[in-house]
Each structure stands twice: as C-alpha cells, then as structure tokens.
C-alpha cells in the first residue's frame, strides 16, 4: 500500500535467535525515492509486529 512501491514479495528467512524472520523484496515505482526507513514506518502503521520485515532488499523486478 505504500505509494512508492510497485510490487513486493515477502519470504521467511532462517534466523538463529528467532528461528525465522520476515524479509521483503521491494520494487519501487519509476522515479520513486523511498528508503527502507520509510517502508518500515509504513509497515509499523498497518501490520502486526511479527509481520514487519526485519530485512528489506530493493530489487529491479520480481521473478
């Protein structure tokens, strides 16, 4: 729902302390200048704490 995000994909990633964490792959809209802090702030507003990504990776496209 973030205005600068064109597409996203979320996966579970193994973590030694938590067992698994949420990692998000984000495709920004053309010309958008969002950073991971803005995405995380948006997620904290709309998601439960366990659903908030611990890692965000910006990619050109999702496969």
ChimeraX commands (.cxc) that place a marker at each C-alpha (Angstrom):
marker #1 position 0.00,0.00,0.00 radius 0.5
marker #1 position 3.00,2.36,0.24 radius 0.5
marker #1 position 2.72,4.98,-2.53 radius 0.5
marker #1 position 6.26,4.41,-3.83 radius 0.5
marker #1 position 6.05,0.60,-4.01 radius 0.5
marker #1 position 5.13,-1.00,-7.33 radius 0.5
marker #1 position 5.41,-4.62,-6.15 radius 0.5
marker #1 position 6.73,-6.65,-3.25 radius 0.5
marker #1 position 7.39,-10.19,-2.15 radius 0.5
marker #1 position 7.86,-11.42,1.40 radius 0.5
marker #1 position 9.67,-14.57,2.47 radius 0.5
marker #1 position 10.69,-16.24,5.70 radius 0.5
marker #1 position 14.43,-16.31,6.31 radius 0.5
marker #1 position 16.18,-18.55,8.84 radius 0.5
marker #1 position 17.47,-16.73,11.93 radius 0.5
marker #1 position 19.50,-18.18,14.80 radius 0.5
marker #1 position 17.82,-16.13,17.54 radius 0.5
marker #1 position 14.20,-16.02,16.36 radius 0.5
marker #1 position 14.04,-19.17,14.25 radius 0.5
marker #1 position 12.73,-17.21,11.28 radius 0.5
marker #1 position 12.45,-13.55,10.28 radius 0.5
marker #1 position 10.48,-11.74,7.60 radius 0.5
marker #1 position 12.44,-10.46,4.59 radius 0.5
marker #1 position 10.80,-8.23,1.98 radius 0.5
marker #1 position 11.86,-7.72,-1.62 radius 0.5
marker #1 position 10.54,-4.38,-2.86 radius 0.5
marker #1 position 10.23,-2.97,-6.38 radius 0.5
marker #1 position 9.95,0.81,-6.33 radius 0.5
marker #1 position 7.80,2.73,-8.77 radius 0.5
marker #1 position 9.70,4.51,-11.51 radius 0.5
marker #1 position 11.21,7.72,-10.17 radius 0.5
marker #1 position 10.33,6.90,-6.55 radius 0.5
marker #1 position 12.84,7.65,-3.81 radius 0.5
marker #1 position 11.67,5.54,-0.87 radius 0.5
marker #1 position 14.19,4.12,1.56 radius 0.5
marker #1 position 13.92,1.22,3.99 radius 0.5
marker #1 position 13.09,3.53,6.92 radius 0.5
marker #1 position 10.02,4.90,5.13 radius 0.5
marker #1 position 8.85,1.40,4.23 radius 0.5
marker #1 position 9.32,0.17,7.81 radius 0.5
marker #1 position 7.43,3.16,9.23 radius 0.5
marker #1 position 4.56,2.39,6.88 radius 0.5
marker #1 position 4.61,-1.29,7.88 radius 0.5
marker #1 position 4.51,-0.43,11.59 radius 0.5
marker #1 position 1.35,1.55,10.98 radius 0.5
marker #1 position -0.55,-1.23,9.19 radius 0.5
marker #1 position 0.95,-4.58,10.29 radius 0.5
marker #1 position 1.23,-6.59,13.47 radius 0.5
marker #1 position 4.74,-6.55,14.93 radius 0.5
marker #1 position 5.55,-10.14,13.92 radius 0.5
marker #1 position 4.66,-9.35,10.29 radius 0.5
marker #1 position 7.02,-6.36,9.97 radius 0.5
marker #1 position 10.05,-7.17,7.80 radius 0.5
marker #1 position 13.38,-7.33,9.61 radius 0.5
marker #1 position 15.20,-7.01,6.27 radius 0.5
marker #1 position 14.25,-5.07,3.14 radius 0.5
marker #1 position 16.00,-5.51,-0.18 radius 0.5
marker #1 position 15.21,-3.25,-3.12 radius 0.5
marker #1 position 15.21,-5.07,-6.47 radius 0.5
marker #1 position 14.52,-4.08,-10.08 radius 0.5
marker #1 position 11.91,-6.79,-10.64 radius 0.5
marker #1 position 10.47,-9.89,-9.02 radius 0.5
marker #1 position 10.69,-13.26,-10.68 radius 0.5
marker link #1:1,2 radius 0.2
marker link #1:2,3 radius 0.2
marker link #1:3,4 radius 0.2
marker link #1:4,5 radius 0.2
marker link #1:5,6 radius 0.2
marker link #1:6,7 radius 0.2
marker link #1:7,8 radius 0.2
marker link #1:8,9 radius 0.2
marker link #1:9,10 radius 0.2
marker link #1:10,11 radius 0.2
marker link #1:11,12 radius 0.2
marker link #1:12,13 radius 0.2
marker link #1:13,14 radius 0.2
marker link #1:14,15 radius 0.2
marker link #1:15,16 radius 0.2
marker link #1:16,17 radius 0.2
marker link #1:17,18 radius 0.2
marker link #1:18,19 radius 0.2
marker link #1:19,20 radius 0.2
marker link #1:20,21 radius 0.2
marker link #1:21,22 radius 0.2
marker link #1:22,23 radius 0.2
marker link #1:23,24 radius 0.2
marker link #1:24,25 radius 0.2
marker link #1:25,26 radius 0.2
marker link #1:26,27 radius 0.2
marker link #1:27,28 radius 0.2
marker link #1:28,29 radius 0.2
marker link #1:29,30 radius 0.2
marker link #1:30,31 radius 0.2
marker link #1:31,32 radius 0.2
marker link #1:32,33 radius 0.2
marker link #1:33,34 radius 0.2
marker link #1:34,35 radius 0.2
marker link #1:35,36 radius 0.2
marker link #1:36,37 radius 0.2
marker link #1:37,38 radius 0.2
marker link #1:38,39 radius 0.2
marker link #1:39,40 radius 0.2
marker link #1:40,41 radius 0.2
marker link #1:41,42 radius 0.2
marker link #1:42,43 radius 0.2
marker link #1:43,44 radius 0.2
marker link #1:44,45 radius 0.2
marker link #1:45,46 radius 0.2
marker link #1:46,47 radius 0.2
marker link #1:47,48 radius 0.2
marker link #1:48,49 radius 0.2
marker link #1:49,50 radius 0.2
marker link #1:50,51 radius 0.2
marker link #1:51,52 radius 0.2
marker link #1:52,53 radius 0.2
marker link #1:53,54 radius 0.2
marker link #1:54,55 radius 0.2
marker link #1:55,56 radius 0.2
marker link #1:56,57 radius 0.2
marker link #1:57,58 radius 0.2
marker link #1:58,59 radius 0.2
marker link #1:59,60 radius 0.2
marker link #1:60,61 radius 0.2
marker link #1:61,62 radius 0.2
marker link #1:62,63 radius 0.2
view
